[in-house]
Structures are given as structure tokens and as C-alpha cells.
Amino acid sequence: MNKTILATAITSILCTPLMVQAADTKTSNTPIVYGKAHFSYGMLDTKVNGVTTVDNWQARSHASRFGIKGSRELGEGLKAVYKFEWQVDYEQSTDAALDRRNMYVGLKGGFGEFRIGRHDTPLKLAQGKFDQFGDTDADLKNAGDEDGENRLDNVLVYLGKTGNVGYSFAVAPGEDASGANADEGPADTVSAAVNYKKGPVYVALAHDTYENGASAANDSLTRLVATYKFSDMQVGLLVQNGVEAADNIAAEEDWLGVSFNTKVGAKGKIKAQYITVEDNATAKKDGTLMAVGYDYKFDKKTSAYVMYSSLEEEQSGAKTLESSFIGAGMILKF
């Protein structure tokens, strides 16, 4: 009898936390740990004013990351959401090995979704699936200075959708100290975007404005993106103009980009991208970024690729930059 009572007591103690957890899952989703490992191996060649500064083989990580995300049902159609994500640089042995990515808490319902924290701007998100070489040397953000690929601290974001039309809006306070030229308002940076997606068609228009202080003109950046999917092919167009941040001396840039991919067999894909940038400074500066590559998809979360990219820029002070990469990489999502 004593053994039976003891066994029952032990079973009750061990099962209680599981019962509580099971009950709690009726109103709460289990946190999800996720990530992406992206590594490449290849030859990097960089020249400044015709003088070689880098010419070697390198093994590198490209924005490899991990994070935790989840949600909690609040009732009456409301849900609390959260996400905390870090970028990992395995070559760093200090705190620099971790870099912050999107980190926010939010509220989601029939009205859409509000998020507050660190977040990509609507203009950045508007690119959709245009960029075929994200996180590599041919990432569109490497084409010019005013790239619009911004992730803001201390930002309030709204995401909504009506039918095939999506829209988003973000505001960020400057949080400067008080003064005649301080950016101290509730919305010193504003980013807004609207997109239409139906079947093979995706079109997005986005605009950012940046407060430069009371005595300076504001800067702004506008982006137009369109992609179209055929049965086994996608073509993309990006047009962009302006300055991406509050900077009195920044010169606006004009961007024009095209991208392309087509399936090869059941698991392969050939892709290409070309972006040209013109800096409208006193002495105009031009740049081009082009890339070609081949992707092979093992399954939904694992792929490998080979690629070649080339960047050519005329920089300030009659300075020229030439950089190329040829190599292979692997991406594993978990």
C-alpha cells in the first residue's frame, strides 16, 4: 500500500508541470526557435584606384542568424506577438559576434498589426522578392550609398492588408537632445509603403522622409518595385531616387535595377541581376553592380549556389572601386 501511495504521489508531482503547460497552450503558442546558416567559400578581389587591396580566398558567413518568436492569444480576436533575432559572426570572439536584427513586441487583430521595437522600414520591405542575391556580395544594398535598406531602432510600425492591397506605416522619434536643430519630435523619420499582389503580379511604392532639424531641409527616398512571375520565370524592376537618412551633405542617388530568375529542372534555378546607380553630387559619380548565379534546392530549407558578382564605382575624390567575387555557398534554415 505504501509503495502504491508513494508512486501515485511521485507521478502527480511529475505530471503537474506538464498539465499546467498543456492547459496554458490553449491560450499561448509555444515559442519557436529558428535560424539560418549561410556560408560561402570563394575568391574576393578588390582594387582601389587600380591598386589591389584584397586578393585572396575566403570562407565567410553572410548574415547567419538565430531568433525566437511566438504569440499569445488574448481573446476577442486579439493576439500578442513578439520576435527577437540576432545575427551571428563566427569570426568574432567578443560581444561583436552578435548583432541585433528585428526585435519587437506587437498586437495583432482584425485591424492589422502594430509592432514596436527595432524593425525593418516599410520601404525596405517593399522590395519583396526583387533581390536575387540577398546577403551576398551582390546584395542590392552594396550597389550605392543611398540604398534604403534600413532597420530602425525605437520605431512604431503598422502593417495592414485589404484584399490584394497591403500597406504599412512606420514612425521613429529622433530622440535628440533639446535645441534649435534637434530632432526631438514623435515622428522625425517616417516610412510608408503600399503594395498590390495578385497571382503573378507584385507592385510596391514606398517613400521615406527624414527630419534634418529645424534649420535644414528634409531628406527623402522613394522606391518603386515590380515583379512578374511566369510559369517558371520571374522578372523584376526597381527604380529609386533620393537620400536615405538625415544628412545635410548627402547627395541624392538615382537607381535602376533589373532582376531575373528561371527554373532549371525540378530543383535548379539560374538567376541574374543588374543595378546602376548615379550619384547627383557636384561631380557625378556612377556605379554598377551585376551578378549571375545558379541555385540548387535540396529541400524547402536547404540549398547551395555558385555565383559571380562585380561591383564598379566612381567614388569621391576621383576614387575608383572595383570588387569581384566568385565562389559557392550553402544556406540551411532551421
C-alpha positions in Angstrom: 0.0 0.0 0.0 2.8 2.4 1.0 4.5 1.8 -2.4 1.3 2.5 -4.2 0.7 5.7 -2.4 4.4 6.8 -3.0 4.2 6.0 -6.7 1.0 7.9 -7.1 2.4 11.0 -5.3 5.6 11.0 -7.4 3.5 10.6 -10.6 1.3 13.6 -9.5 4.3 15.8 -8.8 6.0 15.0 -12.2 2.8 15.4 -14.2 1.6 18.7 -12.6 4.0 21.0 -14.6 3.0 19.2 -17.8 -0.7 19.6 -17.1 -0.1 23.3 -16.4 1.8 23.7 -19.6 -0.9 21.8 -21.6 -3.6 24.0 -20.1 -1.6 27.1 -20.9 -1.1 26.1 -24.6 -4.9 26.7 -25.0 -4.1 30.5 -24.8 -0.4 30.6 -25.7 1.7 29.3 -28.6 5.0 27.6 -27.7 7.9 29.9 -28.5 9.6 29.0 -31.8 13.4 28.9 -32.1 14.5 29.4 -35.7 17.6 30.5 -37.7 19.6 30.4 -40.9 23.2 29.4 -41.5 24.6 31.0 -44.7 28.2 30.4 -45.6 30.3 30.8 -48.7 33.8 30.0 -50.0 35.4 31.8 -52.8 37.8 34.4 -54.3 37.4 38.1 -53.4 39.3 40.6 -55.5 39.2 44.3 -54.6 41.0 47.3 -56.2 41.0 50.9 -55.1 42.3 53.3 -57.8 43.8 50.3 -59.6 45.7 49.1 -56.6 44.8 45.7 -55.2 43.7 45.8 -51.6 42.2 42.3 -51.3 43.1 39.3 -53.4 42.5 36.0 -51.6 40.2 33.1 -51.0 37.8 33.5 -48.1 35.4 31.4 -46.1 32.6 33.8 -44.8 29.3 33.9 -43.1 26.6 36.0 -44.7 24.1 37.3 -42.1 23.8 33.9 -40.4 21.2 34.3 -37.7 19.0 32.8 -35.0 16.0 34.0 -33.1 12.9 33.3 -31.1 9.4 34.3 -31.9 5.9 33.5 -30.8 2.4 34.8 -30.0 -0.2 34.6 -27.3 -4.0 34.6 -27.8 -5.6 37.3 -25.8 -9.2 36.6 -26.7 -11.8 38.7 -28.7 -9.7 38.3 -31.8 -6.5 39.8 -30.3 -3.1 38.3 -30.3 0.2 39.5 -28.7 3.2 38.8 -30.9 7.0 39.0 -30.3 10.3 38.4 -32.1 13.9 38.7 -31.1 16.6 38.0 -33.7 20.4 38.2 -33.7 23.0 38.0 -36.5 26.0 35.8 -35.7 29.6 36.4 -36.9 31.6 33.3 -36.0 34.9 35.1 -36.7 34.3 37.4 -33.7 35.2 36.2 -30.2 33.8 39.2 -28.4 30.3 40.8 -28.0 30.7 41.8 -31.6 29.9 38.2 -32.6 26.2 39.1 -32.1 24.4 41.9 -33.9 20.8 43.0 -33.4 18.3 42.4 -36.1 14.5 42.8 -35.8 13.3 42.8 -32.2 9.8 43.8 -31.3 6.6 43.2 -29.4 3.2 43.8 -31.0 -0.6 43.4 -31.1 -2.4 41.7 -33.9 -6.1 41.7 -34.7 -8.7 42.4 -37.4 -7.4 45.9 -37.7 -3.9 44.7 -38.8 -0.8 44.6 -36.7 1.1 47.1 -34.6 4.7 46.5 -33.6 7.2 48.5 -31.5 10.9 48.0 -31.2 13.7 47.5 -33.8 12.3 46.8 -37.2 12.8 47.0 -41.0 11.3 50.1 -42.6 8.3 49.6 -44.9 10.5 50.9 -47.7 13.0 48.1 -47.2 10.2 45.5 -47.0 8.8 46.9 -50.3 11.5 45.2 -52.3 9.6 42.0 -51.9 11.4 39.2 -53.9 13.2 41.5 -56.3 16.7 40.9 -54.9 18.1 37.6 -56.1 21.3 37.8 -54.2 20.3 38.9 -50.7 23.1 38.8 -48.0 25.8 38.2 -50.6 28.4 40.5 -52.2 25.7 41.2 -54.8 23.0 42.2 -52.3 21.3 45.4 -53.7 22.4 47.4 -50.6 26.0 47.2 -51.9 25.2 49.0 -55.2 25.2 52.5 -53.7 25.3 54.7 -50.6 21.6 55.6 -50.5 20.2 52.1 -50.6 17.2 52.4 -48.4 17.9 49.0 -46.7 17.3 50.4 -43.2 16.4 48.8 -39.9 15.4 51.4 -37.3 15.7 51.4 -33.5 12.8 52.6 -31.4 10.2 52.5 -34.2 6.4 52.1 -34.2 5.2 50.0 -37.2 1.7 49.3 -38.6 1.1 46.5 -41.1 -2.3 46.1 -42.8 -4.0 44.4 -45.7 -7.3 44.8 -47.6 -7.9 42.2 -50.3 -4.9 42.2 -52.6 -3.6 45.5 -51.3 -1.1 45.7 -48.4 0.0 48.8 -46.6 2.5 49.7 -43.9 3.5 52.8 -42.0 6.3 53.5 -39.5 7.4 56.4 -37.4 10.5 56.8 -35.3 11.4 59.7 -32.9 14.8 61.4 -33.4 15.3 61.3 -29.6 17.9 64.1 -29.9 18.7 66.4 -27.0 16.7 69.7 -27.0 18.0 72.5 -29.1 17.3 74.7 -32.1 18.2 72.0 -34.6 17.4 68.9 -32.5 15.2 66.1 -33.9 13.0 65.6 -30.9 9.6 65.0 -32.3 7.4 61.9 -32.2 7.9 61.2 -36.0 11.3 62.6 -37.2 11.6 59.6 -39.5 8.5 58.4 -41.4 8.3 55.4 -43.8 5.2 54.3 -45.7 4.5 51.7 -48.4 1.6 50.3 -50.3 1.7 47.1 -52.5 -0.6 45.2 -54.7 -0.1 41.4 -55.1 -2.4 39.2 -57.2 -1.3 36.0 -58.9 2.0 36.6 -60.8 1.9 40.4 -60.2 3.6 42.3 -57.4 3.9 46.1 -57.4 5.0 48.3 -54.5 5.6 52.0 -53.9 7.3 53.3 -50.8 8.5 56.7 -49.5 10.7 57.7 -46.5 11.2 61.2 -45.1 14.0 62.1 -42.6 13.9 65.2 -40.4 17.1 67.2 -40.6 16.4 69.6 -37.8 14.7 73.0 -37.6 17.1 74.8 -39.9 17.7 72.3 -42.6 15.6 70.8 -45.5 14.3 67.3 -45.0 15.7 64.4 -47.0 13.6 61.7 -48.6 13.8 58.5 -50.6 11.3 56.9 -52.9 11.2 53.3 -54.2 9.1 51.6 -56.9 9.4 47.8 -57.3 7.6 45.4 -59.6 8.0 41.7 -60.2 6.1 39.4 -62.5 6.1 35.6 -62.4 5.7 33.5 -65.5 5.3 29.7 -65.2 9.0 29.0 -64.5 10.4 32.5 -64.6 10.4 35.8 -62.7 11.5 39.3 -63.9 11.9 42.3 -61.6 12.3 46.1 -61.8 13.5 48.6 -59.2 13.5 52.4 -59.5 14.7 54.5 -56.7 15.6 58.1 -56.0 16.6 60.2 -53.0 18.6 60.2 -49.8 18.1 57.5 -47.2 18.9 59.4 -43.9 19.0 62.8 -42.3 22.2 64.2 -43.6 22.7 67.8 -44.8 25.6 67.0 -47.1 24.2 63.8 -48.6 23.7 63.8 -52.4 20.7 62.0 -53.8 21.1 58.9 -55.9 19.1 57.6 -58.9 18.8 53.8 -59.0 17.7 51.5 -61.8 17.8 47.7 -61.3 16.5 44.6 -63.1 16.5 41.0 -61.9 15.7 37.7 -63.4 15.4 34.0 -62.5 14.3 30.9 -64.3 13.9 27.3 -63.1 16.2 24.6 -64.5 14.8 21.1 -63.9 12.9 20.3 -60.7 15.4 21.8 -58.2 17.7 24.2 -60.1 17.4 28.0 -60.8 19.5 30.4 -62.9 19.4 34.0 -61.7 20.9 37.3 -62.8 20.8 40.9 -61.5 22.0 44.3 -62.7 21.8 47.6 -60.8 23.1 51.0 -61.9 23.4 54.0 -59.6 24.1 57.6 -60.4 25.1 60.0 -57.6 23.9 63.5 -58.3 26.7 65.3 -56.5 28.6 68.3 -57.9 30.8 65.9 -59.7 28.5 63.0 -60.7 29.6 59.5 -59.7 28.4 56.3 -61.2 28.3 52.7 -60.1 27.2 49.3 -61.4 26.6 46.0 -59.6 25.9 42.9 -61.6 25.8 39.2 -60.7 24.9 35.8 -62.2 24.4 32.6 -60.3 22.9 29.1 -60.1 20.9 27.8 -57.1 20.2 24.1 -56.3 17.5 23.4 -53.8 17.9 20.1 -51.9 14.6 20.6 -49.9 12.5 23.5 -48.6 15.2 24.6 -46.1 18.5 23.6 -47.7 20.1 25.0 -50.8 23.5 25.5 -52.4 24.7 28.0 -55.0 27.5 29.2 -57.2 27.8 32.9 -58.2 29.9 35.6 -59.7 29.4 39.3 -58.9 31.2 42.5 -60.0 31.0 46.0 -58.5 32.4 49.1 -60.1 32.1 52.6 -58.5 33.4 56.1 -59.0 33.7 57.5 -55.5 34.5 60.9 -54.0 37.9 62.5 -54.9 38.1 60.7 -58.3 38.5 57.5 -56.4 37.5 54.2 -58.1 36.5 50.9 -56.6 36.4 47.6 -58.3 35.4 44.4 -56.5 34.5 40.9 -57.7 33.6 37.6 -56.1 33.4 34.1 -57.5 32.6 31.2 -55.3 30.0 28.8 -53.9 27.8 28.9 -50.8 25.2 26.9 -48.8 22.1 28.0 -46.9 20.4 25.9 -44.2 17.3 27.2 -42.5 16.1 25.7 -39.2 
